[in-house]
């Protein structure tokens, strides 16, 4: 993976076989970014992990195998229990025009992928929300209190 940074903007370029989400976490940590926005991403993935949230903390997987184009990627960066967490949604497609979209839970890069993020200067954390069954986004104020 290669990265380039200018101010609050970080660009990551991944190579064939790299784990996309783990690589993003490593690059974010190396650049001391623990809150931000995933502005976009393009490239290719192999065996992407996509899913659809059905409630109660459960996701239905979308079964995809083989190579797909990463047509769009967006999301945010926060922390969960002090660790960087990338919450991303993706749209992927095949050569025949079929497309799928959902929560991105994994995938290896096929050939290359390019991801852009913008760092934020407000701490964001994810905390469990009993109503939704999800770890929802919270913003912290100085002193660590959630707002």
Residue pairs with C-beta under 8 A, 6 or more apart in sequence:
1 12
1 13
1 14
1 15
1 18
1 23
1 26
1 27
2 12
2 13
3 10
3 11
3 12
3 13
3 27
3 30
3 31
4 10
4 11
5 11
5 31
8 36
8 118
8 119
8 120
8 121
9 116
9 117
9 118
9 119
10 27
10 28
10 31
10 33
10 36
10 116
10 117
10 118
10 119
11 114
11 115
11 116
12 23
12 24
12 27
12 114
12 115
12 116
12 117
13 112
13 113
13 114
14 20
14 23
14 43
14 109
14 112
14 113
14 114
14 115
15 109
15 112
16 109
16 110
16 111
16 112
17 108
17 109
18 108
18 109
19 106
19 107
19 108
19 109
20 45
20 104
20 106
20 107
20 108
20 109
20 113
20 115
21 86
21 88
21 104
21 105
21 106
21 107
23 109
24 86
24 115
24 117
25 84
25 86
28 34
28 36
28 77
28 84
28 86
28 117
29 84
31 119
33 77
33 84
33 117
33 119
34 77
34 78
34 79
34 84
34 123
35 77
35 78
35 79
35 119
35 120
35 121
35 122
35 123
35 124
36 76
36 77
36 117
36 118
36 119
36 120
37 74
37 75
37 76
37 77
37 117
37 118
37 120
38 73
38 74
38 75
38 76
38 77
38 86
38 88
38 115
38 116
38 117
39 74
39 116
39 117
39 118
40 72
40 73
40 74
40 115
40 116
41 70
41 72
41 73
41 74
41 88
41 90
41 113
41 114
41 115
41 116
42 69
42 70
42 71
42 72
42 73
42 113
42 114
43 69
43 70
43 109
43 110
43 111
43 112
43 113
43 114
44 67
44 68
44 69
44 70
44 109
44 110
44 111
44 112
44 113
45 67
45 68
45 70
45 92
45 107
45 108
45 109
45 110
45 113
46 66
46 67
46 68
46 107
46 108
46 109
46 110
47 64
47 65
47 66
47 107
47 108
48 64
48 68
48 70
48 90
48 92
48 104
48 106
48 107
49 61
49 104
49 105
49 106
49 107
50 61
50 62
50 64
50 90
50 92
50 100
50 101
50 102
50 103
50 104
50 105
51 59
51 60
51 61
51 62
51 102
51 103
51 105
52 59
52 60
52 62
52 102
52 103
53 59
53 103
53 134
54 60
55 132
55 133
56 133
57 133
57 134
58 133
59 103
59 105
62 100
62 102
64 92
64 100
67 110
68 92
68 93
68 94
68 100
68 110
69 92
69 93
69 94
70 90
70 92
70 113
71 90
71 91
71 92
71 93
71 99
72 90
72 91
72 101
73 88
73 89
73 90
73 91
73 104
73 115
74 88
74 89
75 86
75 87
75 88
75 89
75 104
76 86
76 87
76 124
76 137
77 84
77 85
77 86
77 87
77 117
77 124
78 84
78 85
78 87
78 124
78 125
78 126
78 137
79 85
79 123
79 124
79 125
79 126
80 125
80 126
80 135
85 126
85 135
87 103
87 126
87 137
88 103
88 104
89 101
89 102
89 103
89 104
90 101
90 102
90 104
91 99
91 100
91 101
92 99
92 100
92 101
93 99
93 100
122 139
122 140
123 139
123 140
124 137
124 138
124 139
124 140
125 137
125 138
125 140
125 146
126 135
126 136
126 137
126 138
127 135
127 136
127 138
127 146
128 134
128 135
129 135
129 136
138 146
138 147
139 146
139 147
140 146
140 147
141 147
